[in-house]
Amino acid sequence: MEDEAVRRLKEELTQKAIERSRRSDMLVIYQKWCKACGICYDLCPQGTLAADEEGKVYITYPETCTGCKICELHCPDFAILVIGEPRKAPKAVEKQGKINQGS
């Protein structure tokens, strides 16, 4: 009886952690709509998004999202919604992006 309750609690906490990784102050990801095409995380200039083990998008670094809407505008499944106001990228991320682009 207690093992079942502990198992259910663990599942619930795991699900809540997953849901937190699908939402930030800037982005909402509708996981059920995502078909794991990879367009959003390939185009994200800040590296905010990544793929999970199924190839579906999740938020890795929510604080780096600038609200540019590239992910939202290119998602063929309408699985991403940018809800925040655009903001400047943090300095460290800007430098990292320039290095990754070969500049």
N, C-alpha and C positions, 0 to 999 in steps of 0.2 A: 504494500500500500504506500509506504513512505518512498520507496524507490520510484514508483510511478509519479508521485508528486514532484520529486526532485527532477526527474526526467522532463516533465512538463514545464517546470520552472526554467530549466536550462534551455529548452527549446524556445520559450517565450523571450528570454533574455537575448538569445542568439538572434532571433527575429528582430528585436528592437535595435540591436547593434547594426544589423544589415540595413534596416530602415534609416538609421542615422547616417549611414554611408551613402544613402541615396538622396539625401537632402542637405542643403546648406543654406546660408542666408541669401545666396545668389541663384542657386540652381535647384530644380526639382527634376528627378529622373523617374519616369514611369517605367519601372522594371518590366512589367508584363507586356508593354508595347515594344520594348527593345528586341530587335532581331539579330543583334551582335554583328552588325555590318562593319563596325570599326571606324566609320567616317568621323565621328565626333572626337574620339581621342587621338586620331591621326591629325586632325586639323587644329586641335586646341593649341594656341600659341604659348600657353603658360604651363602645360603639362598637368592641368587640374584633373583630368579624367584618365581612367585606365580601364582595362578589361579584367573581369573576374575569370575564374576557371572555366566558365561556360562561354566566355567571349563577350558577355554583356557589360555595359558601361557602369562604372561606379566612380564616386568622387574620392580622389586620393588626397588632394591638398586643397580643401575648400577656401582657405585664406588667399590662394593665388588667383582665384577667378576674378577677372576684370569686368565681367558682364558684357563682353564684346558680341555675344550672341552668334558666333560662328557655328558653334555646336547645334544650337536651336535651329538656325536657318538651313543647315545642311542635313539635318536628321530626316531621312525619308519616312520614318515611322512616327514622327511627332512625339518622341519619347522624352524629350528634354524641353524644359521651360526655364527661361532665365527671368527671374522675378525681381532682382535688385537693380539699383541704379548703377550705371557704368562707373568704374573707379580705376585709378592708376595701379599698375602692377608694382609689387614691392621691388625695391632695388636689386636684391639678390636674385630674384627670379628673372628680371630683365637681363641681367648679366649672363645668367645661365642660358637663357633663350638665345642670346647672341652667340654664345659659344657653341650651342647645339646646331645653329644654322650655319656655322662656319665663318662667321664674321670676325 
